[in-house]
Amino acid sequence: MAGVEDDHDRVAVLALDPVLDLKAASPLAEHFLAHRGSDIAIDASAVERLGAQSLQVLLSAIATWQADGRAVDFKDPSDAFVDGLHVFGLDPEHILKPHKTA
């Protein structure tokens, strides 16, 4: 991960690595777990390649944050990130919209 920051409002900012492959999946999951309970903003601006395992981690995090009633928001997704979602048959608008249960 390029970086994780917490601000005073308990919003964790997670900057995704350029290559989200199998090797990136486990550290990505660890970063999410470390910030469970906080709202999270995912900076996907540097992503150049999205792999299946890291996508599974991202989808799991979205579902977990929704179940916890916490917000997940994507910031500045790169074209490669959006294209990767298309490749896996996902609707980028559905994935990238802000997620929070009431």
C-alpha positions as CSV (number, residue, x, y, z in Angstrom):
1,M,0.0,0.0,0.0
2,A,1.3,3.4,-0.9
3,G,-0.1,4.8,2.4
4,V,-2.8,4.9,4.9
5,E,-3.8,8.0,6.8
6,D,-6.4,8.7,9.5
7,D,-7.9,12.1,10.0
8,H,-9.7,13.3,13.1
9,D,-13.1,12.2,11.8
10,R,-12.0,8.6,11.7
11,V,-11.9,8.4,8.0
12,A,-9.0,6.1,6.9
13,V,-7.5,7.0,3.5
14,L,-6.1,3.9,1.7
15,A,-3.9,4.5,-1.3
16,L,-3.9,1.5,-3.6
17,D,-0.7,0.2,-5.1
18,P,-0.3,0.4,-8.9
19,V,-0.3,-3.4,-9.3
20,L,-3.1,-5.2,-7.4
21,D,-2.1,-8.8,-8.1
22,L,-1.9,-11.9,-6.0
23,K,1.0,-10.6,-4.0
24,A,-0.9,-7.4,-3.2
25,A,-4.1,-9.2,-1.9
26,S,-2.9,-10.2,1.5
27,P,-1.3,-6.8,2.5
28,L,-4.5,-5.1,1.1
29,A,-6.7,-7.3,3.4
30,E,-4.5,-6.5,6.4
31,H,-4.8,-2.8,5.7
32,F,-8.5,-3.0,5.6
33,L,-8.7,-5.1,8.8
34,A,-6.5,-2.5,10.6
35,H,-9.1,0.2,9.8
36,R,-12.3,-1.7,10.4
37,G,-14.7,0.4,12.4
38,S,-13.6,3.6,10.5
39,D,-15.1,5.1,7.4
40,I,-12.7,4.5,4.6
41,A,-11.8,6.4,1.4
42,I,-9.9,4.3,-1.2
43,D,-7.6,6.2,-3.5
44,A,-7.5,4.2,-6.7
45,S,-5.8,6.9,-8.8
46,A,-2.5,5.0,-9.1
47,V,-3.9,1.6,-10.1
48,E,-2.4,0.3,-13.3
49,R,-3.5,-3.4,-13.1
50,L,-6.4,-5.0,-11.1
51,G,-6.2,-8.8,-10.4
52,A,-8.9,-11.1,-9.3
53,Q,-7.6,-11.8,-5.8
54,S,-7.2,-8.1,-4.9
55,L,-10.7,-7.4,-6.4
56,Q,-12.1,-10.1,-4.1
57,V,-10.5,-8.3,-1.2
58,L,-12.0,-5.0,-2.3
59,L,-15.5,-6.5,-2.8
60,S,-15.2,-8.2,0.6
61,A,-14.2,-4.9,2.3
62,I,-17.2,-3.1,0.7
63,A,-19.6,-5.8,2.0
64,T,-17.9,-5.8,5.4
65,W,-18.1,-2.0,5.7
66,Q,-21.7,-2.0,4.6
67,A,-22.6,-4.7,7.2
68,D,-20.8,-2.6,9.9
69,G,-22.7,0.5,8.8
70,R,-19.5,2.3,7.8
71,A,-18.8,4.3,4.6
72,V,-16.6,3.2,1.8
73,D,-15.8,5.8,-0.9
74,F,-13.5,5.5,-3.9
75,K,-11.4,8.6,-4.8
76,D,-10.1,9.3,-8.3
77,P,-10.2,5.8,-9.8
78,S,-7.8,5.4,-12.6
79,D,-8.9,4.4,-16.1
80,A,-7.1,1.1,-15.6
81,F,-9.0,0.4,-12.4
82,V,-12.3,1.1,-14.1
83,D,-11.3,-1.0,-17.1
84,G,-10.3,-3.8,-14.7
85,L,-13.8,-3.8,-13.2
86,H,-15.3,-4.0,-16.7
87,V,-13.0,-7.0,-17.5
88,F,-14.3,-8.8,-14.5
89,G,-17.9,-8.1,-15.6
90,L,-18.7,-5.6,-12.9
91,D,-20.5,-2.3,-13.2
92,P,-18.0,0.4,-12.2
93,E,-20.8,2.8,-11.2
94,H,-22.2,0.2,-8.7
95,I,-18.8,-0.5,-7.2
96,L,-17.5,3.1,-7.2
97,K,-20.5,4.8,-5.7
98,P,-20.3,5.7,-2.1
99,H,-21.4,2.8,0.1
100,K,-23.0,3.2,3.5
101,T,-26.0,1.5,5.1
102,A,-28.4,3.7,7.0
